[in-house]
């Protein structure tokens, strides 16, 4: 049977002040009028019913996630006592799903990305599920690049191993870190590299075997969880034992049975406020506006007003202006990389505002 | 006897959103922790008691002004049914004070300027009162320029007519409009021109005579007010009859008995948000901050947070950011000249926010 595992552990500091501790990015309606997490579940609902949908997140998010997905049966939110990166989050889901259905196939999805069109995504994931069920394979989804992006990791493709209709699966020749601009150009024009979107398809059996081979510490800790599904004491003990490591570093870069499906999807990791320029329609001056906003002589500016009243701008450009709760945030677009430093500073002086 | 007349009719749109219809600039504490109007009255309280202090303003401001000056006796707020500029406002005060005391000397002061030191101002005004009592003269106060300012009108001085201690009064050779930058340089370095600060000293008798000579329409309207002091029906009829004109155009540029006292005062008309850069201490990055504000990598920016919560800025410069009530305002300093256009736009779509 096919299961989906939604990775919803992100803190989303990069969307502060709209994102806060109790309402991180995946719970914000940044793309449509639905939270990104709900969009993620809706996209694959024709493949996977809610009963076989698992969401992995910190304990603090269990309630808001349950509220956002009213139909989710009990036990489908897998809470982590501490964040230990994707290797442990995926391993926990494999342990819990494996205890229920040892023959399960897992779709691993991120809770906070934009992906279109959903029908094409489902074709790709269904193909991945076939490949994962047929052999001991770890399937990654690689997005066809549409620009020489330096902000994403890349997957280098090798020989083609399978086809279905116009879909193609290839060996993975290697995983590449976020490149320098010149290298990104080489990747983009060479057409052999895909964006690593953090979407995976594999059987519980295959990922379990891979964890045993490449991450024995994680495997031992997770085995106890698999033997006692849903037991929080056991889960807490497991999380205490393991280091913080991503599934990419821990498994995918080491395993020889990794393949990738080339996915011609519109994909965005919604990584910062700047994503709104890509996700939303801009007015003729290049502004993106949400909520009640009045602008004069304003260009290339993102204004989000999440409150009653008005945000008024005059003679500014290239800014991000956000009004949310008791916080007003004004930043230059070019400095958004420092937003964590600002949030850190706020958390020291006003811990209630983070 | 000496009376003061405080001109408090300004709408102060240039301090929106802190200034609003019911709380214009003169009622804001922009310079110290007291409203500018209260500072104005306090500066001359050693010369003029509250009983002889009159405030001229629109009807809508009567209550907030009374609340700001608890000791002001009844009848000292002269409300105008409509704004008709300074000729009518001063004329109304002359009519009301003249009905009470035909020998009165009036100090005409603006409610929303910064002037320091107060002791020096009192010396200057006392000298003006002596000159106005001794002869039929209209005395203006001219500020010694400290820069080649293009935003103020100028008074050209002529021969010296009186001295007292180190104070000097001169004939006025002419009034000059706001100059172009080159002309402002000529005025500044020539040392014969003073800033026209809109402060005057004269007897009720002298200004009455001048109004009769140069503004017969105003004079007729105001005579009815003088015959029926405090009667609003009479005042409303008077204001319907007269055109909008300043005392400078209507009287001072025509009269031959105008003199000026050179005043070496720190003076600022607090004309826009930019005044805060002059009025307040700036941090080492050139920022002026009021209220709870957290800034990172921010320079030459004015941030006013009039609400609970925080205004956070990141990587910006040369901005004005104001949070007040349900309004957040973000402007580039260089575009503040357009603020009336923005307020106009807000007033159309959100009349409650202006």
Interface residues (C-beta under 8 A of the other chain):
Chain A: X17 X292 X294 X296 X297 X305 X307 X308 X309 X310 X311 X312 X313 X314 X315 X316 X319 X321 X323 X325 X326 X327 X328 X329 X330 X331 X332 X334 X335 X336 X338 X339 X341 X342 X345 X346 X349 X350 X353
Chain B: X17 X292 X294 X296 X297 X305 X307 X308 X309 X310 X311 X312 X313 X314 X315 X316 X319 X321 X323 X325 X326 X327 X328 X329 X330 X331 X332 X334 X335 X336 X338 X339 X341 X342 X345 X346 X349 X350 X353
